[in-house]
């Protein structure tokens, strides 16, 4: 009998893991994913959190906003991601109008995301108006990540994607909302597109980790949309985005090379065909 040990799977990242990371002062890395292949790649690369964001509405479905995404859409994308992950914590957005109507409906939506998709946690946008909903979901044993600042599901309310909480009153409201979400049981909060100084203050005053996107370097972690940071989308150019690759150009060149090889009868060659 062979005594060789099977390769051990890496330790799973849990909600407690990321809370502990904040306490140690270790930054948390988070990216979005919407399908099996991309999830598998970034999980194996060592990402701590994968967000199945309703930004799938933009980058996967071509919509202008996140509003059209349904719960069934999100369950589908989350289930694809979960199958590609061994280590990362997978969090799925609850989409617009799947949790705002009643607490009961929100709990059902969160339960479906956990049971049908296999997600490890859910994310909800908003502050004080959803506190009771967060409490009920957490009480049912479902971890919740909050989301404050620019909340894309409310784009028709705000009418713009500009930086939020630049005025003193809105900033104070955001701080109070963050504390309410922590008290309600959120294990972490995304802070999107708010002044860096405000994000630093929120991060300092909370015991749970903050994940920033366009919120400066003092958050406990950072998140970007995978398609944006890989340079697949050249049209989106916010100040906070850093592109780590230019896959749009790489893929365009590869496709053009393929087209040329087909037309020149260079593909397939003799080594790429079967004998009879």
C-alpha positions as CSV (number, residue, x, y, z in Angstrom):
1,X,0.0,0.0,0.0
2,X,1.4,3.4,-0.9
3,X,2.3,5.6,2.0
4,X,2.2,8.8,-0.2
5,X,-0.1,11.3,1.3
6,X,-2.8,12.8,-0.9
7,X,-2.3,16.5,-1.5
8,X,-4.2,18.3,1.1
9,X,-6.8,20.9,0.1
10,X,-6.0,24.4,1.3
11,X,-7.8,25.6,4.4
12,X,-11.2,27.1,3.7
13,X,-11.7,30.8,4.1
14,X,-14.7,31.5,6.4
15,X,-16.5,34.6,7.7
16,X,-14.5,34.2,10.9
17,X,-11.3,34.0,8.9
18,X,-11.8,37.5,7.4
19,X,-12.8,38.9,10.8
20,X,-9.6,37.5,12.2
21,X,-7.6,39.0,9.3
22,X,-8.8,42.4,10.3
23,X,-7.7,41.9,13.9
24,X,-4.2,40.9,12.7
25,X,-4.0,43.8,10.3
26,X,-3.9,41.6,7.3
27,X,-5.5,43.0,4.2
28,X,-8.3,41.0,2.5
29,X,-8.4,40.5,-1.3
30,X,-11.8,40.1,-3.0
31,X,-12.7,39.9,-6.7
32,X,-16.0,39.2,-8.5
33,X,-16.6,36.1,-10.6
34,X,-19.7,34.8,-12.4
35,X,-18.7,31.4,-13.9
36,X,-16.9,28.2,-13.1
37,X,-13.7,28.8,-15.1
38,X,-12.9,32.3,-13.8
39,X,-13.8,31.3,-10.3
40,X,-11.4,28.3,-10.5
41,X,-8.6,30.5,-11.8
42,X,-8.8,33.2,-9.1
43,X,-9.5,30.7,-6.3
44,X,-6.3,28.8,-7.2
45,X,-4.4,32.1,-7.4
46,X,-5.2,32.6,-3.7
47,X,-8.0,35.1,-3.6
48,X,-9.7,35.2,-0.2
49,X,-13.3,36.3,-1.1
50,X,-15.1,35.8,-4.4
51,X,-18.2,38.0,-4.8
52,X,-20.8,36.8,-7.2
53,X,-22.0,40.3,-7.9
54,X,-25.1,41.5,-9.5
55,X,-22.6,43.4,-11.7
56,X,-23.1,40.3,-13.8
57,X,-26.0,42.3,-15.2
58,X,-23.4,44.7,-16.7
59,X,-20.4,42.5,-17.7
60,X,-22.2,39.2,-18.5
61,X,-25.7,40.3,-19.7
62,X,-24.9,43.7,-21.2
63,X,-27.4,45.8,-19.2
64,X,-26.7,49.4,-18.2
65,X,-27.6,48.8,-14.6
66,X,-27.8,46.0,-12.0
67,X,-31.6,46.4,-11.7
68,X,-32.6,43.7,-14.3
69,X,-30.9,40.8,-12.5
70,X,-33.4,38.3,-10.9
71,X,-32.8,35.9,-8.0
72,X,-32.9,33.0,-10.5
73,X,-30.1,34.7,-12.5
74,X,-28.0,35.2,-9.4
75,X,-28.5,31.6,-8.2
76,X,-27.4,30.3,-11.6
77,X,-24.2,32.4,-11.6
78,X,-23.4,31.6,-7.9
79,X,-23.9,27.9,-8.4
80,X,-21.4,28.0,-11.3
81,X,-18.9,29.8,-9.2
82,X,-19.2,27.5,-6.1
83,X,-18.4,24.5,-8.3
84,X,-15.1,26.1,-9.2
85,X,-14.0,27.0,-5.7
86,X,-12.0,24.9,-3.1
87,X,-10.7,27.7,-0.8
88,X,-12.3,31.1,-1.2
89,X,-15.3,32.4,0.7
90,X,-18.1,32.8,-1.9
91,X,-20.6,35.7,-1.3
92,X,-23.5,36.3,-3.5
93,X,-25.5,39.5,-4.0
94,X,-29.2,39.4,-3.4
95,X,-30.5,41.3,-6.4
96,X,-32.9,44.3,-6.5
97,X,-36.4,43.6,-5.1
98,X,-35.5,40.2,-3.7
99,X,-35.1,41.5,-0.2
100,X,-36.6,45.0,0.0
101,X,-40.4,44.1,0.1
102,X,-40.7,42.1,3.3
103,X,-38.3,40.5,5.8
104,X,-40.0,37.1,5.1
105,X,-39.3,37.4,1.3
106,X,-35.7,38.4,2.1
107,X,-35.2,35.4,4.2
108,X,-36.6,33.1,1.5
109,X,-34.3,34.7,-1.1
110,X,-31.3,34.3,1.2
111,X,-32.3,30.7,1.9
112,X,-32.6,29.9,-1.8
113,X,-29.1,31.4,-2.4
114,X,-27.6,29.2,0.2
115,X,-29.5,25.9,-0.5
116,X,-29.7,26.1,-4.3
117,X,-26.5,27.8,-5.2
118,X,-24.3,26.7,-2.2
119,X,-23.2,30.2,-1.5
120,X,-21.4,30.8,1.8
121,X,-23.0,34.2,2.5
122,X,-25.1,36.9,1.0
123,X,-24.7,40.6,0.4
124,X,-27.4,43.3,0.8
125,X,-27.2,47.0,-0.1
126,X,-28.5,49.6,2.3
127,X,-28.4,50.9,5.9
128,X,-31.1,51.6,8.5
129,X,-34.1,50.5,6.3
130,X,-32.7,46.9,6.0
131,X,-31.4,46.4,9.6
132,X,-34.3,44.3,10.7
133,X,-34.0,42.2,7.5
134,X,-30.3,41.6,8.2
135,X,-31.1,40.6,11.8
136,X,-33.6,38.0,10.6
137,X,-31.3,36.5,8.0
138,X,-28.4,36.3,10.4
139,X,-30.7,34.7,13.1
140,X,-31.5,32.0,10.6
141,X,-27.8,31.1,10.3
142,X,-27.0,32.9,7.1
143,X,-24.0,35.2,7.1
144,X,-24.6,38.7,5.7
145,X,-22.2,41.2,4.2
146,X,-23.5,44.8,4.1
147,X,-22.9,47.5,1.4
148,X,-22.9,51.2,1.9
149,X,-22.0,54.3,0.0
150,X,-22.7,54.1,-3.7
151,X,-25.4,51.4,-3.9
152,X,-25.9,50.5,-7.6
153,X,-29.3,48.9,-7.1
154,X,-30.5,52.4,-6.1
155,X,-29.2,54.2,-9.2
156,X,-32.6,55.4,-10.2
157,X,-33.1,57.0,-6.8
158,X,-29.7,58.8,-6.8
159,X,-29.6,59.4,-10.5
160,X,-25.8,59.3,-10.7
161,X,-22.8,57.2,-10.0
162,X,-20.9,60.1,-8.4
163,X,-19.0,59.8,-5.1
164,X,-21.3,59.4,-2.1
165,X,-21.2,60.9,1.5
166,X,-19.1,64.0,0.6
167,X,-21.4,66.2,2.7
168,X,-21.1,66.1,6.5
169,X,-24.7,64.9,7.2
170,X,-24.6,62.0,4.7
171,X,-21.2,61.0,6.1
172,X,-22.5,60.9,9.6
173,X,-25.5,58.9,8.4
174,X,-23.2,56.4,6.7
175,X,-21.2,56.0,9.9
176,X,-24.4,55.3,11.9
177,X,-25.6,52.9,9.2
178,X,-22.3,51.0,9.4
179,X,-22.6,50.6,13.2
180,X,-26.2,49.5,12.9
181,X,-25.3,46.9,10.3
182,X,-22.5,45.6,12.6
183,X,-25.0,45.4,15.5
184,X,-27.5,43.6,13.3
185,X,-24.9,40.9,12.7
186,X,-23.1,41.7,9.5
187,X,-19.6,40.1,9.4
188,X,-18.3,42.6,6.9
189,X,-19.3,45.7,5.0
190,X,-18.5,46.9,1.4
191,X,-17.8,50.7,1.2
192,X,-18.2,51.9,-2.4
193,X,-17.1,55.2,-3.8
194,X,-16.9,57.3,-0.7
195,X,-14.1,59.7,0.4
196,X,-11.0,57.9,1.6
197,X,-11.0,59.8,4.9
198,X,-14.5,58.7,5.7
199,X,-13.8,55.1,4.8
200,X,-10.7,55.2,7.1
201,X,-12.9,56.4,10.0
202,X,-15.6,53.8,9.4
203,X,-12.9,51.1,9.3
204,X,-11.4,52.3,12.5
205,X,-14.7,52.4,14.4
206,X,-15.9,49.0,13.4
207,X,-14.7,45.6,14.7
208,X,-15.8,43.9,11.5
209,X,-13.8,44.3,8.2
210,X,-14.6,46.8,5.6
211,X,-14.0,46.1,1.9
212,X,-13.4,49.1,-0.3
213,X,-14.0,49.9,-3.9
214,X,-13.1,53.5,-4.7
215,X,-12.9,54.1,-0.9
216,X,-9.1,54.5,-0.4
217,X,-6.4,52.4,1.1
218,X,-7.4,52.3,4.8
219,X,-10.3,49.8,4.3
220,X,-9.5,46.3,5.6
221,X,-9.7,44.9,2.1
222,X,-10.3,45.8,-1.5
223,X,-12.6,44.5,-4.3
224,X,-12.7,45.0,-8.0
225,X,-14.8,43.6,-10.8
226,X,-12.7,40.9,-12.4
227,X,-13.5,41.9,-16.0
228,X,-12.4,45.4,-15.2
229,X,-9.1,44.6,-13.5
230,X,-8.2,42.1,-16.3
231,X,-8.7,44.8,-18.9
232,X,-11.5,42.9,-20.7
233,X,-13.7,46.1,-20.6
234,X,-11.9,49.1,-22.1
235,X,-14.9,51.5,-21.8
236,X,-15.0,51.6,-18.0
237,X,-12.4,54.0,-16.6
238,X,-13.2,55.2,-13.1
239,X,-10.4,56.7,-11.0
240,X,-10.3,53.8,-8.6
241,X,-9.7,51.1,-11.3
242,X,-6.2,49.6,-11.8
243,X,-5.9,47.3,-14.7
244,X,-3.5,44.4,-14.1
245,X,-3.7,43.0,-17.6
246,X,-4.9,44.0,-21.1
247,X,-6.8,40.8,-22.0
248,X,-9.0,42.7,-24.4
249,X,-6.0,43.2,-26.7
250,X,-4.6,39.7,-26.1
251,X,-7.9,38.1,-27.0
252,X,-8.5,40.3,-30.0
253,X,-5.0,39.4,-31.4
254,X,-5.6,35.7,-30.7
255,X,-9.0,35.7,-32.5
256,X,-7.5,37.6,-35.5
257,X,-4.6,35.1,-35.7
258,X,-7.1,32.2,-35.6
259,X,-9.2,33.8,-38.4
260,X,-6.1,34.2,-40.5
261,X,-4.9,30.6,-40.0
262,X,-8.4,29.3,-41.0
263,X,-8.5,31.4,-44.2
264,X,-4.9,30.6,-45.1
265,X,-5.7,26.9,-44.6
266,X,-2.9,26.7,-42.0
267,X,-5.4,25.4,-39.3
268,X,-5.7,22.5,-38.8
269,X,-2.3,21.2,-39.8
270,X,-1.3,17.6,-40.2
271,X,-0.7,17.2,-36.5
272,X,-4.2,18.6,-35.6
273,X,-6.2,16.0,-37.6
274,X,-7.0,12.3,-37.3
275,X,-6.2,9.6,-39.8
276,X,-8.9,7.3,-41.2
